[in-house]
Amino acid sequence: MNKIPMTVQGIEKLHAELKHLKNVVRPKIIYAIAESRKHGDLKENAEYHAAREEQAFCEKRIKEIESKLYHAQVIDIKNIKFNGTVVFGSTVSVLNLKSKQKFVFCIVGDDESNFKNGLISVNSPIARSLIGHKVSDVVIVNTPSGKMKYEILNIKYI
């Protein structure tokens, strides 16, 4: 499996979720299973089946996070020398030349992306178009609604 690029913040978030699942959620589920077993026949015990289903979901998520952490390639943007170009982890201010709207995006890994929070996947069309460009460059992004032109206003490595 290939390495998965992630920011330091993305790794920290996954570690926190894993810790919560192992130390809080998993013990609650184990307790719920034990309590539901006290209620008798397991074949017709809805609480027991619900707890087992929740346990399966929890264990699947733990394995998924552990795999992502194992394959993660952590890229700390603060350790990269600023060369004036858009790279993974950089925060980019752009101007949509058609609508005159300004946007600020941080280019992150697939699992970290959240468009509403300005976090776009390194594999998204806009990120792929921005990477390698400098301030004042105009980039053309192929979107489902057609080609969009953006001017790069600012690049930060924060």
C-alpha positions in Angstrom: 0.0 0.0 0.0 1.2 3.5 -0.8 2.0 6.1 1.8 -0.9 8.4 2.7 0.1 12.1 2.9 -1.1 13.8 6.0 -0.5 17.0 7.9 0.6 17.1 11.5 -2.9 18.2 12.5 -4.5 15.3 10.6 -2.2 12.8 12.4 -3.0 14.3 15.8 -6.7 14.2 15.1 -6.5 10.5 14.1 -4.5 9.7 17.3 -7.1 11.5 19.4 -9.9 9.5 17.8 -8.1 6.2 18.2 -7.4 7.0 21.9 -11.1 7.9 22.4 -12.3 4.7 20.7 -10.0 2.5 22.7 -10.3 4.1 26.1 -13.9 5.4 26.2 -16.1 3.8 23.5 -14.7 0.3 23.6 -15.1 -0.1 27.4 -18.7 1.3 27.2 -19.6 -1.3 24.6 -18.0 -4.1 26.6 -20.0 -3.0 29.6 -23.2 -2.8 27.5 -22.7 -6.3 26.2 -22.1 -7.7 29.7 -25.2 -6.0 31.0 -27.4 -7.2 28.2 -26.2 -10.8 28.7 -27.7 -10.6 32.2 -31.2 -10.1 30.6 -31.5 -13.7 29.4 -31.9 -15.3 26.1 -29.4 -13.7 23.6 -31.4 -14.8 20.5 -34.2 -12.3 21.3 -32.1 -9.7 23.2 -32.2 -6.5 21.1 -29.8 -4.7 23.5 -27.2 -7.4 23.1 -27.4 -7.4 19.3 -27.3 -3.6 19.2 -24.2 -3.6 21.4 -22.5 -6.3 19.3 -23.2 -4.3 16.1 -21.7 -1.2 17.8 -18.7 -3.2 18.8 -18.2 -4.4 15.2 -18.4 -0.8 14.0 -16.0 0.4 16.7 -13.4 -2.4 16.0 -13.6 -1.7 12.2 -12.9 2.0 12.8 -10.0 1.2 15.1 -8.4 -1.1 12.5 -9.0 1.6 9.8 -7.3 4.3 11.8 -4.4 2.1 12.8 -3.9 1.3 9.1 -4.0 4.9 8.1 -1.5 5.8 10.9 0.8 3.0 9.8 0.8 4.1 6.2 0.8 7.9 6.9 3.5 10.1 5.5 3.5 13.1 7.8 4.4 16.3 6.1 5.0 19.2 8.5 4.7 22.4 6.4 6.6 24.3 9.0 9.7 22.3 8.2 9.6 23.0 4.5 11.6 25.9 3.2 9.2 28.4 1.6 10.0 28.6 -2.1 7.1 30.6 -3.2 5.1 27.7 -4.7 2.0 25.9 -3.7 2.8 22.6 -2.0 1.0 20.0 0.1 0.1 21.6 3.4 0.3 25.2 2.2 -2.6 27.7 2.7 -3.5 29.4 -0.5 -5.6 32.5 -1.1 -7.2 32.6 -4.6 -9.5 34.9 -6.5 -12.1 33.4 -8.8 -11.7 35.6 -11.8 -15.3 35.1 -13.0 -17.2 35.7 -9.8 -14.5 37.9 -8.1 -14.9 35.8 -5.0 -11.9 35.2 -2.8 -11.3 31.8 -1.2 -8.7 30.4 1.2 -7.7 26.8 1.0 -5.3 24.6 2.9 -4.2 21.6 0.9 -4.4 18.4 3.0 -4.7 14.6 2.7 -7.8 12.9 1.5 -9.0 12.0 5.0 -8.5 15.5 6.4 -10.4 17.4 3.7 -13.4 19.4 4.7 -14.4 21.9 2.0 -16.6 23.9 4.5 -13.6 24.5 6.6 -11.3 25.4 3.7 -9.5 22.1 3.8 -9.2 20.6 0.3 -7.8 17.2 -0.7 -4.5 17.1 -2.4 -6.2 15.0 -5.0 -9.0 17.5 -5.7 -9.0 19.2 -9.1 -8.4 22.6 -7.6 -5.4 21.4 -5.5 -3.9 19.5 -8.4 -4.2 22.7 -10.5 -2.7 24.9 -7.8 0.3 22.8 -6.8 3.6 24.1 -8.2 2.3 27.6 -9.0 3.3 30.9 -7.5 1.6 34.1 -6.4 0.0 36.0 -9.4 -0.2 32.9 -11.5 -3.6 32.2 -13.1 -4.6 28.6 -13.0 -7.4 26.9 -14.9 -9.3 24.3 -13.0 -11.5 21.7 -14.8 -14.7 21.3 -12.8 -17.9 19.5 -13.5 -19.5 22.9 -14.3 -16.7 23.9 -16.7 -13.3 25.5 -16.6 -12.7 28.0 -13.8 -9.9 30.5 -13.6 -8.3 31.4 -10.3 -5.5 33.9 -9.6 -3.2 33.0 -6.7 -3.2 35.9 -4.3 -1.1 34.6 -1.4 0.7 31.4 -0.3 1.5 30.6 3.3 3.3 27.7 5.0 1.6 27.7 8.3 
